[in-house]
Amino acid sequence: MGLLLLLLGLWKIGRKALSYEEIGRFEQVILPVYALILFCLSMSWTAYDLLVSGGIFLLAWGISRYQLKDMTYQETGQLDAYQRPIVKVRKGPSFLLGWGVSLVIGLLLPLLFGHHWEKKEVFSEIGKEISKEVFSFLTFFHHGEWYLWALTGSVGFFYTLGLIKRIPSARESLRKRNKH
């Protein structure tokens, strides 16, 4: 049953990445900022941790650049309820591969800090990551180590910066809503 749920989650992630969806402030701004804040609050700030975090940021930058490779977008010409332009993005196959790479890196990072994985734990962690991708709000309930927050936050941050750079109206689409 667990394997079936994992496969269903992967199918949902794939379907989501290969169809056009509106970009939104929650997924593109709030979640990466939240993860980066938790990274800053939970890191011990030793020289070793700073070196590891620098490597994580470089990997995240490369992953997010690769994830944007096949991205296509549609500027609908419509405005949302807060007078922001509606932009739809199709993430594409490179996003899926980049997500898989970041998942593997997230499983390997604990090994740098002496953690040893049991087979059951690996599947549990994969399930958690799939759940967080399918249900974004679950990120708020995840208790991770600082290096996982760094990876999650920086991949999301660099991906959002790439969207803003490539899509003319993305910055305006992701801005705070106007108060009426």
Protein Blocks (a to p, Z undefined) as FASTA:
>chain_A
ZZmmmmmmmmmmmmmmmpccdddfklmmmmmmmmmmmmmmmpgoiaklmmmmmmmmmmmm
mmmmmmmmmpccddehiacfkopacddddebjmlmmmmmmmmmmmmmmmmmnopacdfkl
mmmmmmmmmmmmmmmmlmmmpccdfklmmmmmmmmmmmmmmmmmmmmklmmmmmccddZZ
